[in-house]
């Protein structure tokens, strides 16, 4: 029945968020389907949306699985995204991040 989905973060400043998420995801958004909405299509049927909604901004959590957590952590450091490095979390390793509005973005992986 379901064929895909999006994780979504709500933000106050779409331009600032676009810069941060582009550095996080390693590229510019794939689409802007309507004003105030950016999309990154990560794998078939799944992606990340960043939505301008100042009243709800900062209350989102996005969890993304990556294949090389240490490599992603190094790339994010080089891209200027602050983090405390990979750490244990719930049976896997995690890399907790916060976007400029305080939305949680948690990367998981080996």
C-alpha positions in Angstrom: 0.0 0.0 0.0 2.6 2.6 1.0 5.3 3.4 -1.6 7.4 6.0 0.0 7.6 8.9 2.4 9.4 12.0 3.6 10.9 13.0 6.9 10.1 16.7 7.5 11.7 19.5 9.4 10.0 22.8 10.0 12.1 25.9 10.0 11.9 29.7 10.4 14.3 30.8 7.7 14.1 28.6 4.5 17.3 30.1 3.0 19.4 29.5 6.1 17.9 26.0 6.3 18.6 25.3 2.7 22.3 26.1 3.2 22.5 23.8 6.3 20.6 20.9 4.8 22.5 21.1 1.5 25.8 20.8 3.6 24.3 17.9 5.6 23.0 16.0 2.5 25.9 16.9 0.3 23.9 18.7 -2.5 21.3 21.3 -3.3 17.6 20.3 -3.0 16.1 18.1 -5.8 12.8 20.0 -5.9 10.8 22.9 -4.6 7.3 21.7 -5.2 5.7 24.8 -3.8 6.8 28.1 -2.1 8.2 27.4 1.3 9.0 23.7 0.7 12.3 22.1 -0.3 12.8 18.4 -1.0 15.9 16.1 -1.2 15.1 12.7 -2.8 17.6 10.4 -1.0 16.6 6.9 -2.2 13.7 5.6 -4.3 10.5 6.5 -2.4 12.1 8.4 0.5 13.5 11.8 1.1 13.7 14.8 3.4 11.4 17.9 3.2 12.3 21.2 4.8 9.2 23.3 5.3 8.9 27.0 6.3 6.5 27.0 9.2 7.8 29.5 11.9 5.1 28.6 14.4 6.2 24.9 14.5 9.9 25.4 13.8 12.4 23.5 15.9 10.1 20.7 17.0 11.0 18.2 14.3 13.1 15.0 14.5 14.6 13.3 11.5 16.4 10.0 11.7 18.5 8.9 8.7 20.5 5.7 8.3 23.9 6.1 6.6 26.4 3.4 5.4 29.6 5.0 6.8 28.9 7.1 9.9 32.5 7.9 10.5 33.0 9.1 6.9 29.8 11.2 7.1 31.0 12.7 10.4 34.3 13.7 8.8 32.5 15.2 5.8 30.2 17.2 8.0 33.1 18.6 10.0 34.7 19.7 6.8 31.4 21.3 5.7 31.2 23.3 8.9 28.4 21.4 10.7 29.2 21.1 14.4 28.7 17.8 16.2 30.1 15.7 19.0 31.1 12.7 16.9 29.5 9.3 16.7 28.4 7.7 19.9 26.5 4.6 21.1 22.8 4.8 21.0 20.1 2.1 21.2 22.2 -0.8 19.9 23.6 1.2 17.0 25.9 4.2 16.7 24.4 7.6 16.2 25.5 11.1 15.3 23.1 13.6 16.8 22.9 17.0 15.1 20.7 20.1 15.4 19.8 22.3 12.5 19.8 26.2 13.0 16.3 26.1 14.4 17.1 23.3 16.8 15.4 20.5 14.9 17.0 17.1 15.8 18.7 15.2 13.0 20.0 11.9 14.0 22.2 9.9 11.7 22.6 6.2 12.5 24.9 3.6 11.1 28.0 1.4 11.4 
